[in-house]
Amino acid sequence: MRKPIIAGNWKMFKTIAESVAFVNEVKGKAEVSGVESVLCAPYTNLPALVEAVKGTEIKVGAQNMHWEENGAFTGEISGVMLKDLGVHYVILGHSERRQYFAETDETVNKKTLAAFNYGITPIVCVGEKLEEREAGQTKEVCRVQTEGALKGLSAEQAAQTVIAYEPIWAIGTGKSSTADDANEVIAYIREVVKSLYNEQTAEALRIQYGGSVKPNNVSEYMQQSDIDGALVGGASLEPASYIALVEGAK
Ligand SMILES: O=C(CO)COP(=O)(O)O
């Protein structure tokens, strides 16, 4: 049985004080038995967030990391630094990073491999652009990105990885994929994992849907056979909305 996982991707939003106030509001509420709840915040907020979630079931994630442990990489943050902070998750290969910061399948793969060196669980994002969807390339794009990200991972590591299927045209647009469409692509991604590893690994790995998930549509996704949670941007920023998302994942 795969444990559902709701992860808020705060992107470049919130100060330290706002992050702590958020946790104080959702404490005890965005904690639903059987659902994993993760807040992925800007680097600057991570120490305060880790402190704020102590004694709760809420976990903290970063939104990126470098693959090297240290070195001359001005402006970068490594896995050892995130581990040092007590961070449990890291989002890798988000489409905004692929688009604006030149992330490639190769760098996503290096980062995914590196995350396991520090006991950090990667949430690897895959998903097609609108023109790729219209050209009927959705599954092919997701296959290439999934294979690229998982290259060199052991079956055990792959089973622990979280994949987030985020069709780019659905991010921040209010145009979400239908639950049936999202489930079909996600079931296909699971088939890809099966063909790379085995059935057991594919059945263990969790795959989220992301793209305009809101409190009023989250349960539709969660009812699908292969969708194990959601990676949520805009609707994760308000405490009441975040609580509703976690409750909707039951
Ligand atoms: O990019 C996303 C999460 O990583 C999705 O963002 P929205 O939920 O705002 O569409």
The ligand as a Tripos MOL2 file, in Angstrom:
@<TRIPOS>MOLECULE
LIG
   10     9     1     0     0
SMALL
NO_CHARGES

@<TRIPOS>ATOM
      1 O1          4.1930   23.6730  -10.1180 O.2       1 LIG1
      2 C1          3.3810   23.1900   -9.3420 C.2       1 LIG1
      3 C2          3.8180   22.4490   -8.1500 C.3       1 LIG1
      4 O2          5.1590   22.1180   -8.2540 O.3       1 LIG1
      5 C3          1.9330   23.3720   -9.5420 C.3       1 LIG1
      6 O3          1.6090   24.6960   -9.3210 O.3       1 LIG1
      7 P1          0.0500   25.1040   -9.1860 P.3       1 LIG1
      8 O4         -0.5390   24.1800   -8.1640 O.co2     1 LIG1
      9 O5          0.0980   26.5380   -8.7220 O.co2     1 LIG1
     10 O6         -0.5490   24.9070  -10.5300 O.co2     1 LIG1
@<TRIPOS>BOND
     1     1     2 2
     2     2     3 1
     3     2     5 1
     4     3     4 1
     5     5     6 1
     6     6     7 1
     7     7     8 2
     8     7     9 1
     9     7    10 1
@<TRIPOS>SUBSTRUCTURE
     1 LIG1         1 GROUP 0 **** ****
